[in-house]
Amino acid sequence: MPTAAPLLQVDQLDIAFETRQETVPAVKGISFEIRKGEAVAIVGESGSGKTVTALSLMQLLPRGEVQISGSAMFNSPGLGRIDLLKLLEKQLPQVRGQEISIIFQDPSSSLNPVISCGKQVAEALLIHLPISKKEAYSRTLALFELVKLPEPEKIFRRFPHELSGGQKQRIMIAMAMACEPSLLIADEPTTALDVTVQAGILQLLNELRLRKEMALLFISHDLGVVAEIADRILVMYQGHIVEEGTVTQIFTNPQHPYTKALLACRPTLHTQGNVLPTLLDFSPGEFQNRFQENDAETESPQKAVEKTQKVKQDQDFSREKEIAGEPILQVQDIHVKFTRGRLFFWQQKEVVKAVNGISFEVFPGETLGIVGESGCGKTTLGRALLRLIEPTLGKVVFNRKDWFDLPAEELRKSRKDFQMIFQNPLASLNPMMKIGAAIMEPMQVHGVLHTQQERRHRTFELLETVHLLPEHFHRYPHEFSGGQLQRICIARALALEPTCIICDEIVSSLDVSVQAQILNLLNRLKRDFNLTLLFITHDLSLARFMSDRLLVMDKGRIVEQGPAHQIFASPQQPYTKALLQAVPAGELKDILAAQEKRKAYKASIEQ
């Protein structure tokens, strides 16, 4: 890397939030630097302080509610060497968006839903640059081409809800790159994206960084992702930087137990068995307080480790299952069509085939993985099986009942045995209802148990089953972390003692260690309750770990299906091969290959 002065030098940064009861420290005296053209990744779980650090650099934290000390010296082309933490209000517009840009984690909440995507990018150009609307339009189309969006003119006129998650993230990148900033902050830009879209976004950020000689601060909870893009890695835990080094050093010789845990908790395409390691397996004493506060583990550290080891021994059985007997679920030629509205009355309505003639069977006690990119129809298929979306055509037989011939009342009763856990747990729960009542509600609707006292007792048992505490019964959803909320939704699904559960992207946006806990919990519950699972995901590593059999979907159709080990070992279809190749392996050979690829690309630009 260049030996010139750092573009950004952060020294002894402290951040604390003030509440009515206390002052809560979020970042505790961290120091780091970024040089021109360098990619630095900050890795850690939710609550580690990585996003708060990035927001403080742009003064995006709420004024009056936060205490910030330390310095963040930035070599600004327009203002000279400045401390970002002490900028005046009138200086901020010159720095924000123009010299430092940020890509937020959720593009849906960052884009205005009532303004077309093109106008939003053009607006950023008009605010910061002395150009006309016509020039802004032309430059916006050029930016859309730069971030490899198809048909830029059409994308310019479309609204955010008409685009996929990957396309919206590319809109955000185009907006961030509009004024060619010196430093780009990317805050979890690939979380919950498909592996192929994620690979495209990472490659795009790499190319833009090298082409524009731009510094990149990349924030993520997944070490496998940052291996593809970073030069150096900072590992954060509870507001501290606990380890720092090059990508090669971190992956080949991690020093801190937390770093080792992050590497081990992440499932890969080669992960075998039914139990993933968790933080407690690496340093139970150090991480026990965190588990008690955030994840409600009530066992002692030693007991937790012994239990994990015992479960691993108990569950050390082959994934190969004898598929015999009568299937619990039969799906025959399912079609789901949507009609997209028209902007003008003379336009024809567009018919979208979300699910296009899908057939398969699921046998009792197995986990069927359904994988594919966003828009392939996997979530629509899951909802159609439960008739949450009415299929256009086809047949679903569950427990020997044809669900499409059932009258409404009998369908409602039959759903007791066929449940669904949705992707967003916070949106699945009533914010005004305490979680105890939320878990009891399905039991009341379906007449499970006879009295409220029995249901209450059953709810406490379910909370214990998913490793939550009895006092959580009286709390509201906003008082829980993402992992805890997902456990609550699992408990609610189990309340009716179903035989089959659809899990729709239930860990896609969770930290890797929390993912490991949820996946281990699902496998344990599957064994204890003899559950049949339909595991919908875009992450092939998760599908490899969870699934007995696999369906690969593309454009509403099944392009490949079979035993999971067989598909991963020897994929037959080009689409499946492309999905597997896009998974960030995080292995040394892949890291070295990515570094060589970056060097070759940079050399080609310089020539």
WOURNOR-V994391 format. One line per field, one symbol per residue. phi: phi as a letter, one per 40 degrees, with the letter a starting at -180 (. if undefined). psi: psi as a letter, one per 40 degrees, with the letter a starting at -180 (. if undefined). burial: b if it has 24 or more other C-alpha atoms within 12 Angstrom, else e. A space follows every 10 residues. Layout:
phi=???
psi=???
burial=???
This chain:
phi=.dcccccbbc bfcbbbbcbc cabbcbbbgc baabbdgcbb bbbicdgchc ccdccccbfb cccgbbbbbh abcbccccbg cbcccbccdc ccdcccgbbb bbbccbcccc cccbbccccc ccccccccbc bccccccccc cccccccgcc fdcccdcccd ccbccccccc cccccccdbf ccbbbbcfcb cgcccccdcc cccccccccc ccfbcbbbba bbccccccbc cbbbbbafgb ccaaicdccc ccacbcdccc cccccccbcb cbgbbccbdc cbadcccccc cccbbfcbcc dccccccccc ccccbcbccc bccagcccbb bbfcbbbbbc cbcbcccccc cbccbbgbba bbbdgbbbcb bicdgchccd cdccccfcbc ccahabbbfg bcccbccdcc cdcccdcbbb bccbccccbc ccbccccccc dcccccgcgb bccccccccc ccccccgbcd ccdcbcdccb cccccccccc ccccdcfcca bcbbfcbcbc ccccddcccc ccccccccbf cbbbbcabcc ccccccccbb bbbafgbcca aiddccccca cccdcccccc cccccgcdcc cccccccccc ccccccc
psi=iieiiidhhh hfhhhihhid dihhhdhgfi hiihiheihh hhhiiheeed dddddddefe ihieeihhia ighhghddea hihdeeiide eddddhdddh ihhidhddee iheehidddd ddddddddig iidddddddd ddddddefhi gdddddeiid eeiidddddd ddddddedeg idhhhhgfee heiidddddd dddddddddd defiihhhhi ehdddddedi dihhhihfei heiiiidddd ddgididddd ddddehiiee hiaehiiidd edgdddeddd ddddefheii dddddddddd ddddegiieh ihhiahidhh hhfhhhiihh iidideiihh hhgdhgfhhi ihiheihhhh iiiheeeddd dddddefdhh idiahhhhfe hhdeehiddd ddddedehih hidhddeeih eehidddddd dddddefhid iddddddddd dddddefiid eedeiideei iddddddddd dddedefieh hhhgfeedei iddddddddd ddddddddef ihhhhhiehd ddddddidih hhihfeihdi iahddddddg ididdddddd dehhdfiddd dddddddddd dddddd.
burial=eeeeebbbbb bebbbbbeee eeeebbbbbb bbbbbbbbbb bbbbbbbbbb bbbbbbbbbb eeeeebbbbb bbbbbbeeee ebbbbebeee ebebbbbbbb bbbbbbbbee beeeebbbbb bbbbbbebee eeeeebbebb bbbbebbbbe ebeebbbbbb eebbbbbbbb bbbbbbbbbb bbbbbbbbbb bbbbbbbbbb bbbbbbbbbb bbbbbbbbbb bbbbbbbbbb bbbbbbbbbb bbbbbbbbeb beebebbbbb bbbbbbbbbe bbbbbbbbbb bbbbeebbeb beebbbbebe beebbeebee beeebeeebe eeeeeeebbb bbbbbbbeee eeeeeeeeee eebbbbbbbb bbbbbbbbbb bbbbbbbbbb bbbbbbbeeb bbbbbbbbbe ebbbeeeeee eeebbbbbbb bbbbbbebbe eeebbbbbbb bbbbebebee eeeebbebbb bbbbbbbbbb ebbebbbeeb bbbbbbbbbb bbbbbbbbbb bbbbbbbbbb bbbbbbbbbb bbbbbbeeee bbbbbbbbbb bbbbbbbbbb bbbbbbbbbb bbbbbebbee beeebbebbb ebbbbbbeeb bbebbeebee eeeeeee
